């Protein structure tokens, strides 16, 4: 059985904040992907960053240090087609 890495989504109140977050993570060497915000999570800015579990705390630390406003953080549960998102 294949082990599935836990992944997280970070939402942002504005697109500008999401873009700034993406730049900050890239500069810090933290891997994150930009993706459309799943519709079940609302619409805030419409985009979010997706990270693996081992990158999450580092990313949040960078955002806090840079005083970047974020929205919510969600853990992705389930497989493609049956995903659920748990706010943490």
C-alpha positions in Angstrom: 0.0 0.0 0.0 1.4 3.4 -1.0 1.9 6.0 1.7 0.2 9.3 1.0 1.9 12.5 2.1 -0.3 14.8 4.0 -0.9 18.1 2.2 -2.2 21.5 3.3 -3.8 24.5 1.7 -3.2 28.1 2.9 -5.8 30.6 1.8 -5.4 34.4 1.5 -7.8 37.3 1.8 -6.4 39.0 -1.3 -4.6 37.8 -4.5 -1.8 40.2 -3.8 -1.2 38.5 -0.4 -1.1 35.1 -2.1 1.4 36.3 -4.7 3.6 37.8 -2.0 3.4 34.6 -0.1 4.4 32.6 -3.1 7.5 34.9 -3.6 8.5 34.7 0.1 8.3 30.9 0.1 10.3 30.7 -3.1 13.0 32.9 -1.6 13.1 30.7 1.5 13.5 27.5 -0.6 10.1 26.2 0.5 8.1 24.2 -2.1 4.5 25.3 -2.6 2.1 25.1 -5.5 -0.4 27.7 -6.5 -3.9 26.4 -7.3 -7.5 27.6 -7.6 -9.2 27.6 -4.3 -11.6 24.6 -4.0 -15.2 26.0 -4.3 -16.2 24.3 -1.0 -13.8 26.6 0.8 -15.5 29.8 -0.3 -14.0 32.3 -2.7 -11.7 34.7 -0.7 -9.1 35.6 -3.3 -9.8 32.6 -5.5 -6.3 31.0 -5.2 -4.4 29.2 -2.5 -1.0 27.7 -1.8 -0.6 23.9 -1.5 2.2 22.5 0.6 3.4 19.2 2.0 3.2 18.7 5.7 7.0 19.0 6.3 6.9 22.5 4.7 3.8 23.9 6.6 5.4 25.1 9.8 8.4 26.7 7.9 5.9 28.5 5.6 3.8 29.8 8.5 6.9 31.0 10.2 8.0 32.9 7.1 4.6 34.5 6.8 4.6 35.5 10.5 8.1 36.9 10.3 7.2 39.0 7.2 3.8 40.0 8.8 1.9 38.6 5.8 -1.8 38.2 6.3 -3.2 34.8 5.5 -6.7 33.4 5.7 -7.1 29.8 6.9 -5.1 26.6 6.8 -6.7 23.3 5.7 -5.5 19.8 5.8 -6.5 17.8 2.6 -8.1 14.5 3.5 -9.0 11.7 1.1 -8.1 11.0 -2.5 -8.8 12.9 -5.7 -12.5 12.8 -6.4 -13.4 12.4 -2.7 -11.3 15.1 -1.0 -12.4 16.8 2.2 -10.8 19.8 3.8 -10.3 20.1 7.5 -9.6 23.6 8.9 -6.8 23.6 11.4 
